């Protein structure tokens, strides 16, 4: 069958042999000579959504969104078309995520804008409710734990979904991943001008009051829609279908429609999500996530095929990621005198980025033979204490780097370099422990370049295989041990001093830090060890690739361990990255700088280095 693209057509489906729509006479041509409309998936306030075939891509299925606006087909509609295309471009630039469909194309044809996206083979939550009935409270809690980090990711990059509801939250059949669909990119359309038909009320019953004033959409608007979605999941009734009682709208009485009363812990969270005043609502998805995590500790939640369930299982079952006890005292074992040493080229710069000290230091290390002439070296890091986080006066500091706190670190070993592609390839060829990993994931290829494009789960598997090969305890460093090793007893923003230059690190040097110089933007990774090391003999701790840490993401250091141990939760989605990368500015390369990413993320600016504890003695 072929579908007519006339948005007013009442019966758009036609036989494949038809050249014109049998209902309205519209020509049945390929959209942009490429996309064949197969069937209508849904009608919305601002347009229709179609299932289509991409003739330029082996007839792969895709989804086409068609925008309908007033004065359609005339030049006056450009006031809507231009913002639509701008919104589509913003969505396209959204950092590649496994939880958002890829955009294949966006364009205007006959004054009508279109957006073409990847087709997701899965089931949306609207279908789940219709087939299985309302969700339990525990199911809603588990959904929030999984969905809130995805929302935080898009909000951090300036994108508001604007149409969040059960029909736009999908569970992918192939791997169980949660996928957000149905982004509303037509930001400048004013809902208040629309005739309030039943269709409009139904489609916007999840929207907060401020969405009708277009210029006021904020992350909090999505959070209101998330609360409305939870109401639908818990009651089995869409907000627009909840009856008005005594003049009260559904927000005031929805709890009367629950089959079981909500717990005293979850009820205030949903009530705050559903505040009609934006100022009374949560300010970020991360803020909600903290509260949901707080009420979920120790509760076993149903997480069928959820990324957080897979992550939790991986973290709890992997011996490489057992958090140390917070009462554990640092070991004072000294490195063996027989350990070999190498000479590390170490540099220091002044506040203007000028080299003021250059020397070679003897560094103790252990070398692992991976075969085929490839080795992996870990450097001895002495025990000590340091102030973790950034001081209030540090330029470009973030609130996530506070509060500063003293951490005691036991001695350990850390990779001299980020893991290289040659090292990765050999370990990837070893028998799997928990999962398969791609032997060649990197974009910027080269045996001596850092491996990139690897997820947190991938690097856990790498560490597990390396541990089996060597009989030693290899794992990702904790966030605290990473920062301690990066600082190498320095108290400045960088191990090299007050600023950074592209002569001593690989980052986007087009913007200076402090009084430092501007420099090159190489736009790719560089071979490990190309630049000077820090005082501990570690290379590329600033720039080149972001490095995964073992810790799950926490938005501050409140309640953080003070013994250097890994900080993990039972349920999680995101993990910590440290050090900056080739495509970040110097501010992101500071010793204290920290970001988070979905544990499943695979990007060409993300790599890692391994750590080795003394729980299993390191010996040659």
N, C-alpha and C positions, 0 to 999 in steps of 0.2 A: 504494500500500500504506500501511497504518497500523500503527504499532508499539505493542505492549502495554508499559505502564510497570511491570508487576509484575516486580521484580528477580529473582524466582525462576522466572519463566516460561521454559520450555525452547525454545519456538517462538513468539517474540513477534510475528512478521510476520503480518498479517491483510489480507484484501481491504478496499478503501476502503468497501465497502458494509456491513461488519460493525459492529454496535453493541457487541458483546462479543467478547472474545478467544476464538477457537475452541479454544485449548489449555487456558486456565486459567479462563475465564469473567469476567475482569476487565473492567469497563466501559471502552470505548475513547473516552474523552472528551478534549477539548482541555485541555492543561495550562494552568491559570489562564485558561481560556476564550480562549486566544490561540495557544498553541504546539501544532502537530500533529506528533507523533513519526512520522518517515518510516521510519527504519531504525536498527538498533543498530550503532554504530560500534566499540564496544569494551567489554569488561568489565575492571574493575580490582579491586584489593583492597578499596577503599572505595566502589565504586559503578560505575555504567554511564554511558556516553557515547552520546548519540543525535544523529543528524542530524534536524533539525526544520524546519518552515516557520513563519514568523512571520506569522500572519493579519492582524495590525495593521500590517504593514509590507510590503504588496504581495507577500506570500508569499515574502519573501526567505529564503534558507536561513540557518540558525543552528545552533549546537551547544549541546545541553543536557547538563549534568553532573548526575547524580543521586547523592546521597550515601546509602550503605547503612551502617547501624550496628547494634550490638547493641540489643535492645529496641526495634527499629523500630516505629513506630506507637503508642508510649506516651509519656507525659510524661517518663519517665526518660531518654529519648533527648535531652532538651534539653541535657544536659551535652555533647553532641556538636553538636547543631543550632546552639546559640548561638555557639560558637567558629567553626563553619563560616560563619555569616552575618557574623561579625566579620571573618573572613579575607577573605570576598568584598568587604566594604566597603573593606578596606585595599587590595585589588587594584584596586578601582574607582577609588580615589583616587590610585593610582599615576599619576604624571605621564604624560599622553597620549604614547604612543610608537608609532612606526610599526612596531615590532618585537614588539608584544604585542597580541593581539586585544582589541578593545573589549568591555567588559561591558555587556550590554543589560538584564539583570535578574537579581536574586537574591531568593529568597523561600522560604517553607516552605509545603508543602501536604500535609495529612494526616500531619503530623509528619515529613515527608521534605523535606530541604532541596534546592533546585535552584539551579544557576548557569547563566545563559544568556549565551553569548558569540558574537561575530562569527564567521562561518564563513570559514575561510581556504581559498581554492582553490589548492592547491599539492601538493607531494610532500614527505613527511617522509624523514629520513635512513634510517630503517629500510627504507622502500621502495626507496631508492636502493641500499642494500647488497644487497637481495634481487635487484634487477634488474641491477646493474652489478658486483657483487662488492666486495671490500675496497677501502678508500681507500689511496692512496699516502701516504708521509710528507709530501710537499709539499702534498697536498690537506688533510691534517689540520692542517698549519701554517697554511694559509690560512683554514681554518675557525676556528681559535683566534683569529686576528687579527680576524676578523669577530664572533665570538660573545662574547669576553671583555668588550669595552666594553658590550655589552647587559647582561651579568650585573652589571657594575659599576654600571650605571644603576639596576637594580632593587634591588641591595643598598644603594646610597646612600639609597634611600627606604624602607628597613626591610622589604623584601619578600624572602623566601627562596623559591625555586621548589619545592624539596623533592622533585621527581620528574623530574629532568633525565635524559633518555635519548634515543637516536636517534629514537624515535617521536614525541617532543615537540619536535623541532627541524625546522621546515618551511622549504622554499624556495617562496615565492609565485610562481605562474606568471606573473602580470601584469607584474611588474617585477623579479623575481629577489631580492627582499628576504628576509632571514632572519627568521623569525617563531618566537617561543617560545610554545608552547601547553602545555596539561596541567598548569598550576600546581596544586599540592596546597594548598588553603586550609584543610583540616581539620587544623589544627596540633595540636590536643590529643588526637588519636587515638593510642593507644599501640600500636605495632606488636608489641611483645613479648607482648601479650595475645592476638594472633591465632594461630590454629592454623597451624602451618607447613606448609601445603599446597604442592603444586607451583606453583599459581598465585601464592601469596604469595611464594615464593622467586624465581620468574621476574620478578615485578613489582618486587621490591626488591633484585635483585642489583646494581643500580647505586647503592644507598644505602650510606652509610658506617656504621660501627658505632654512632656516637653518635645516629643518627636513631631508634634503638630506645628511647632515653631522650628523650622528646618535648621536654622543656624545654631541650635542649642543641643544637638546630638553629642553625647559624650560617652565614655566607657560605661558610666552609670546607667545609660539608657539600655545598653545590652544586659546589664545586671538586672534591671527591672524585668526585661523579657525573659531572662533566665528564671526569675522567681515565678513569673506567669506560666512558664513551661513546667516548672515543678508542680504548680497547682494542678495543671492538666494531667500530669503523670500520676499524681496522688489521688485525684478524684475521679479520673477517667472522663472528665467533662471539660471541654474547651472553655476558656474564660467567657467568650461571647454567649455561650449557651447556659451559663449560670444565671438563674433568674434574679431580677432586681427585687429586693424585699424592703418594703417600707421606704422606698426612695434610695436605699443604699445600693451602691454598685457592688460588683462581685468581690472587689478587694476587701470589703468590710465584712463579708459573711461566708467566704469560700470554705472555711474550716467546718461549717455545718454539713458539708457534702462529703466529708471523709468517712470511710468505713471504720477506721480506727483513729483515735486521737493521736496527734503528733506528740513526740517527746518534748519535754521542757527545754531540751538542748537545741533541737532543730527549729522549733517554732519561732523563736526570736530572730533567727537568721533569715528565715523566709519573710518574716514581717518587715525586716529592715530592707531586704531586697525589693519589697513591694511598696516602699514609701512613695507616695505620689510627689512629694517635694524632693527634687534631685539632691538638695543639700543635706537631706536627712538619710540618704541612701549610702551604701558603701561607695568608696571612691575608686576602688580597683578590685579586679578579680583576685589578685594576690591577697588582699585583705580578707576577702570571703574565704579563700582557701585556707588561710591560717586558722580561722574559726572552725571550719568544717573538720580540719585535721585535729583540732583540739578536742572536739566532741566525739571523735571516732577512734581515739587511741584505745587499743585493746579489744575493739569490736571486730568480729569476723564478718566481713561484708561479701555479698555475692558479686563477683567481678568476672562474669563469663567472657572470656576472650578479650579482656580489656588490657591495654598496654600496661596499666599500673599493676595488674595482677601478674603479668609476665615479668615485669621488672622486679616486683617484690619477691617472686619465686627465685629469680636469678640471684638477687642480692642475698637472700637468706640461705640459699643452698650452696653458694660458692664459698669455699674455704678462704678464698683470697679477699673476701669482703666482710669477714666477721669483725664488727667493731670491737675495739679494745675496751675493757672496763674503764670507767671514768676514775676509779680509784687506783688504777695501775700506776706504779711509780716508774719513771724512766730508768732504763737500764744504763749502767755506767761502764759496760764492757768497752775496752779500748780496741781499736783495730789491730789486727795482727801485724807485728813488725815485718813479717815476711811478705806482706802484700806488695805487689808491684806499684810503681808510681809513674805518672806521666807529667810532663811540664805543660801547664795551662798558661796561655797568654791572657793576662788580666789587664783591664784598662780602667781608668777613672777619668771623669770629665768635670770641669768647673760649671758654674751656673750658666755660662754662655755656651756650653757644649764643647769647649776646647779641651783637648787631651792634656791632662796634667800629670798623669802617672801611667807608666806602662812597664810591666814586669812579668816574669815567668815564675810560677809557683809549682812546687812539687805536690801532686795530688794522689792520694791512695785510691786504688780502684780494684774491682773484680771484673774479670772478663769471662763471658760465656761463649763457647764455640757452638754456633748454630749450624755448622756444616757449610760445605762449598766455599770455604774461605771467608765466611761472614761471621763476625763476632758481635756481641752486645756487651757494652761496658757500663757498669754501675759504680758510682763514685761514693766514697765514704763521707757521710754527713755527721759531724759530731753532735753530741747531745747539747742542749742549752735551753735558754728561756728567751722569749722575745715578746714584743707588743704587737699583737695581730690587729690588722685594720689600719685605717688612715686617720691621722690627726685632723682636728677641725679646720686647720689652716691650710691643708694640702689642696693645691689647685685641682679642680675638676673631681674632687672626691664625691662619692655618692653615699646616700644614707644607708645603703646596703652594706657599706664597709664599716659600720659602727654597731655597737660601741667598741672602742679599742679595749683589748683585754690581754692580760699576760697569759701566755701558753707555755707549758713545759714540754719540750720535745725530747724523746729518747733518741739515741743514735740509730741511724738506718742508712740504707743505700738508695741512691736515686740515679736514674739514667743520665749518663753524661750528655746525651743528645735526646731529642725526640726520636721515637722509633722510626727507622727509615723504611723505605719501600722494600729494600732487599731483605731486611730483617723480617718485616711483615710477611713477605711472600714465602719465606722458608717455614715460619711458624704456622702459617695458614695451610701448609701442606701436611702438617701433622694431624693425627686422628682427632676428630671432634670430641670435645668433652660435653658441651651442652647444646651447641648449635653450629651450623655451617657458617663460614665467613668467606667473603669474596677475596681472592688472592691479589687482585689488582683493582682496588677501588679508587685510586688517585686520579685527579685531573691533570696535575702538573707532574708528569712522569720523570723518573730518574732514580736509580738505585740509592743514591746518597741524599735524596731529598726526603723530607719527612712524609710518612704516609698520611693521607687525609681522606676525607669522605668516609670516615668510620664512625659508627654510632657508639654510644656508651656500652651497649650490649655486646657489640663486636669486640671492643677492647677488653671487656671482662673475659670473653672467650679466649682472646690472645693470651692474657695473663694466666688463665687456667692451663692452657696448653704449654706455655713456657714453664710453669711450675711442674707439670708432669715430666717435661723433658729434663729439667735440671735437678728435680728433687728439692727445690728451694721455694720459699714463700714469695712469689712474685705477685704484685697487685698494683692497682692505681694508688698514688699517694693520697692521703687525706688532704683536705684543703689547707689545714693548718701546717702540715709538714711541707706542702708545696710552697706556701708563702715564706716559711722559715728558710727553706733552701734557696728560694729566689732572692730574698733579701741578703743572705750571706753576711749577717751581722751589720748590715747597713740600716740606717734609719731615714734615708732619703727616699723620694718617690720611686727611684730606680736604683738597682744595685750599683750602677755606674756613677750615680750622683744625682744632682738636682734636676737634670734634664736628660734628653736622649737625642742622638743624631743617627742619621741613616748610614753613617760610617761604622757604627758599632751594632746596628740591629736592622732587621728587615720589617718595615712598617710603612704606612702612608705618610711620608715626610712632608707633604704639601702644607701641613699646618704645624706650626712650632708649638712646643710645650714650654711655658714660662719664658725665660730669656734665651732659650736655646734656638738653634738655627732651623730653617726649613731645609728640606732635602729631597731625595728621590722618592718616587713611588714606582716600585719595580713591577707591581701588578701580578705577582706570582710568588711562589715559595722559592727559597734558595737552599742550596745544599747545607746540611747541618755542619756546624763547626766553622762556618765561613767568617764569623765575627768573634771578637774576644769573649772570654768566659767571665763569670763572676768569681768572687773570692773562693768559692767552694769548688771551682773547676767545672761548673755547669754552663753549657752553651745554649743559646736560643731561648732563654727564660723570658726574654722580652721580645715579642713579635714572632714572625714566621708562621706559626699556627697556634690557635687556641688549644689548650691542653685540658683534657678531661681530668677531673678529680673523682675520687670515690664517693664523695658526699652527695646526698640529695640536696636540692636547693632549699635554703631558708632565707627569708628576706632581710634578716639582720642576725647579729651574733648573740641575741638574747638567748640564754640557756645553752650556749654552745659549749662543747667539751673544752676543758683547759689542759688536757694531757696529750694533745696531738692526735687523738683517736678520730676515727671516721664517724660522721654525724649522719645517720640514716634513719628513715621512718618506715613503718610497716607499709604504708601506701604512699606512692610517689609517682611523679610523672617526669620531673625535670631534674637535671644534675648540673653540677658546677663546672664552669670553664674558667681557666686562668691564663694570663700572660699576653693577651692580645694576639694579633695576627698580621699577615702581610697586607691586608686590606683595611686595617684599623689605624686610627691616628694614635699618636704617642700617649694621649691621656688614657687610652684603654690598655696600654702596655705597662702601666704602673704596677709595682709589686702588690699593692692592695686591691687592684681592680678585679672585679669578679662579675660574671654574668651567668645566666642559666640558659639552658636549651633543653628541648625534649630529649629524653634519653635515646629515642630512636632516630634523632637527627643525623644526617650524613651530608656534610658540606665540605667544600674544598678549602676551607680555612680552619678545619677542626682536626687535630691530631692528639697525641698523648706521649707520655714517657712513663716507664715502669719504675716502681719502687720495690725494694726488697727489705723486709723487716728482719730483726734478729730473733724472731720466734723460732725459726729454724736456722741454726748457725750457718753463716756463709763460709764455705771452705772451698779450697781448690783441689 
